[in-house]
Amino acid sequence: MEIYSTEEQQVDAIKTFWKDYGTSIIIGAVVGLGGLYGWNTYSDYKVTQQEKASEAFQSVGLQRADPVAMKTAAAEFSTAHDQKGYQAMLDLILAKAAVDAGDLAEAEKVLKQVIAAKPGSSLDVIATIRLARIQAEQGQLATAIATLEQVTDEAFLAQRDELKGDFLSRQGDVEKAKVAYQSAMDKGGAAASPGLKMKLDSLNQA
């Protein structure tokens, strides 16, 4: 950096610098402050929207005792709020209500919507596992096993492999079921599912 020996040289340097770059500095400052204001405004808007979505979500949840009313409320939520997480949780609740009502086809449709939306926070993984269970309940064991293959989140691998063992066992494929159960055991599945070891031992003794 050049060092100026007199005040006059320093003043002249400042004048020259301001002449060359002053406009750019002003524009940059205006744009920067405008961007900061715009970002803060956008952030405030997002927070407000999330708060409204949270309140609406709780309101829909109060309709659980009436499946028809809840489905209508959930549809209204979907129209009014662009919140993938809340929407996915509502859809999971709707899917469970459909299962309780014996409408497995409706539950399957709703769970596929959750998976397609990719809401994150493991909600799509939970939907995938529940979808596999429903497919198995409908006798679609091969399809259910294929659905489980979509689960790659490490936190759910033990649960995935135990379910795969259940489905393979129901298909009569004992050897593959043993492999699946052992895989679940190796991933620490027995800690969350005490019955896992019993399933494996039962097949080993058969």
Secondary structure as the mmCIF struct_conf table of DSSP 4:
data_model
#
loop_
_struct_conf.conf_type_id
_struct_conf.id
_struct_conf.beg_label_comp_id
_struct_conf.beg_label_asym_id
_struct_conf.beg_label_seq_id
_struct_conf.end_label_comp_id
_struct_conf.end_label_asym_id
_struct_conf.end_label_seq_id
BEND BEND1 SER A 5 THR A 6
HELX_RH_AL_P HELX_RH_AL_P1 GLU A 7 GLY A 61
TURN_TY1_P TURN_TY1_P1 LEU A 62 ALA A 65
HELX_RH_AL_P HELX_RH_AL_P2 PRO A 67 ALA A 80
HELX_RH_AL_P HELX_RH_AL_P3 LYS A 84 ASP A 100
TURN_TY1_P TURN_TY1_P2 ALA A 101 GLY A 102
HELX_RH_AL_P HELX_RH_AL_P4 LEU A 104 ALA A 117
TURN_TY1_P TURN_TY1_P3 SER A 121 SER A 122
HELX_RH_AL_P HELX_RH_AL_P5 LEU A 123 GLU A 137
TURN_TY1_P TURN_TY1_P4 GLN A 138 GLY A 139
HELX_RH_AL_P HELX_RH_AL_P6 LEU A 141 LEU A 148
TURN_TY1_P TURN_TY1_P5 GLU A 149 GLN A 150
HELX_RH_3T_P HELX_RH_3T_P1 GLU A 154 PHE A 156
HELX_RH_AL_P HELX_RH_AL_P7 LEU A 157 GLN A 171
TURN_TY1_P TURN_TY1_P6 GLY A 172 GLY A 172
HELX_RH_AL_P HELX_RH_AL_P8 VAL A 174 ASP A 186
TURN_TY1_P TURN_TY1_P7 LYS A 187 GLY A 188
HELX_RH_AL_P HELX_RH_AL_P9 GLY A 189 ALA A 192
TURN_TY1_P TURN_TY1_P8 PRO A 194 PRO A 194
HELX_RH_AL_P HELX_RH_AL_P10 GLY A 195 GLN A 205
#
